Amino acid sequence: MILTITDTDCSKVSIFIPCKEAINSEGVAQLLLVHMVPHYGVPKKIISDRDTRFTSKFVTELCRLLDI
């Protein structure tokens, strides 16, 4: 399985990250923190094809990992 992260604002860059088939919101937050944040910073907007509960847990975990 591949997690795809796309910058929809300025650069239009796409990042493809290999991951486990069954990944949860905490796992996605960890992958984003390791692979995207060091290069592009913390995202200002999250667009997801998952439900609002997944997105909420994802943002909560990302904030916890960033000590926000």
C-alpha positions in Angstrom: 0.0 0.0 0.0 1.2 3.5 -0.7 0.2 6.7 1.2 0.0 9.6 -1.2 0.5 13.1 0.2 0.0 16.0 -2.3 0.6 19.7 -1.8 -2.4 21.3 -3.4 -1.3 24.9 -2.9 1.9 26.1 -4.4 4.4 23.4 -5.3 2.0 20.6 -6.4 4.6 18.1 -5.2 3.4 14.5 -4.4 5.1 12.3 -1.8 4.6 8.5 -2.1 5.2 6.6 1.2 5.1 2.8 1.4 3.1 1.7 4.4 1.2 -1.3 5.9 -2.1 -2.2 4.4 -4.0 -1.6 7.6 -2.7 1.8 8.8 -4.6 3.9 11.4 -4.7 7.6 11.9 -1.9 7.5 14.3 0.3 5.7 11.8 -0.5 8.3 9.1 0.4 11.1 11.5 3.7 9.5 12.2 4.5 9.0 8.5 3.6 12.6 7.8 5.8 13.8 10.6 8.8 11.8 9.4 8.5 12.2 5.6 6.8 15.6 5.0 7.1 18.0 7.9 11.0 18.2 7.8 10.9 19.2 4.1 7.7 21.2 3.7 6.6 22.1 7.3 3.3 21.5 9.0 0.3 21.5 6.6 -2.1 24.4 6.9 -5.0 22.3 5.5 -5.8 18.6 5.5 -8.0 17.2 2.7 -8.8 13.5 3.2 -11.0 10.9 1.6 -11.5 9.3 5.0 -14.3 10.2 7.4 -14.2 13.1 9.9 -13.4 10.7 12.8 -10.3 9.6 11.1 -9.2 13.1 10.3 -9.9 14.2 13.9 -7.8 11.4 15.3 -5.1 12.2 12.8 -4.9 15.9 13.7 -5.0 15.1 17.4 -2.1 12.6 17.1 -0.1 15.0 14.9 -0.5 17.8 17.5 0.5 15.4 20.2 3.7 14.4 18.3 4.5 18.0 17.6 3.9 18.9 21.3 1.2 21.4 20.4 
